[in-house]
Amino acid sequence: MALSITKDNLNDILASDKPVVIDFWAEWCGPCRMVAPLVDELAAEYEGRVVIGKCDVDENDAVATRYSIRNIPTLLFIKGGEVVDKQVGACSKDVLEAKIKNLL
């Protein structure tokens, strides 16, 4: 299961020595609900190697603003505290997994 990312724990998560993937989503977003199970699967598969979490934009607008999130779902791929890749919109698990492998 993906970690819940909030304004309160974001800096601690980014301070990790592991790459980070953040799924920006909202409950009312249909495409977000399509991507959510894929994110949870990948979080389980890459546990211990990559920190994978979800950030509800309605509850954490400060985090969404920090990364200029304008559309959801948006997944950010972060290494060393810097965004190195981004996926906007729903996509397949293969696409997400390829981006995660590029982080490793």
N, C-alpha and C positions, 0 to 999 in steps of 0.2 A: 504494500500500500504506500502510496506517495505521501510524503511529509506535508503537513500544512504550513505554508509559509506566510508569515505576517510581518508587519512593520517591526514587531517586537523581537523576532528571531532572525530576521534577514541578515543582519551584519554578522551574527555568529555563524550562520550557514555559509556566508561568503568567505569567512575567515578560514574555513576548512581547507585542507590541502588537496581535497578531491574536487573534480569538476562538478558543476552544478547545472541542473536543468530545471527551469521554472515554467510551469504551465499556467498562464494567466487565463482565467475562465470566470463564468458566472452561471448561476443556477438556471437562469432563463434562456441560456444560449444553447440552441439545438446542436450545432457543430461541436460545441464544447463537450456535450454529453456523448458524442460519438468518439471523441479523442480520449476521454477520461479513462475508459477501461484499458486502453493501450498504454497510457502513462502509468497506470497501476501495475500492469504486467511488466513493463520495463523497469520500474522501481524495484520490483521483486528480483528480476533477473540480474540487475546490476548493483544490487545491495552490497555495500562495502567498497565499491569501486567508484560509484557516481552518486551524488546526492540528487535525488529527483523529488520535486515537490510541486504543489499546486498553490496558487495564490488567487483567492476569490477577489476580483476587482471591486465588487460592491462593498466588501468589508475592509479592503486594504487599498483604498484609492491612493494613498501616499506612495505605496510601492509601485503601483501602475504608473503613476505620474513620474516617479524617479526614472523609469525606463521608457517613458513616452509611449506607453501602450495605447493604441488608438482602435485596434480591432482585436476581437477575440474569436476563437482561441489564438493566442500567440505563445509560442514556446521559445524561450531564450536559452542558449547554450553558453555557459560561462566557464572560463578557465582562468585561473589566476586573478579572479575578480573582474575580468574584462569580458564583455559579450563578444563571442567569436563567431556565433551563427544564430540564425533566427528562422522560425517556421511560423508563418501567418496562415491561419485557416486549417481546416481538417485535412489530414493526410493519412497514409497507410503506416502501419507499424514499421515496415521496412525502411521508409524514409526517415522516420525518427531514429531507428536503430543505427542507420548509417551515420547520422549526425552525431549520435552518442559515441560511436566507435572512433570518429574523428577527434573527439575530445581526449581519448585515452592514449 
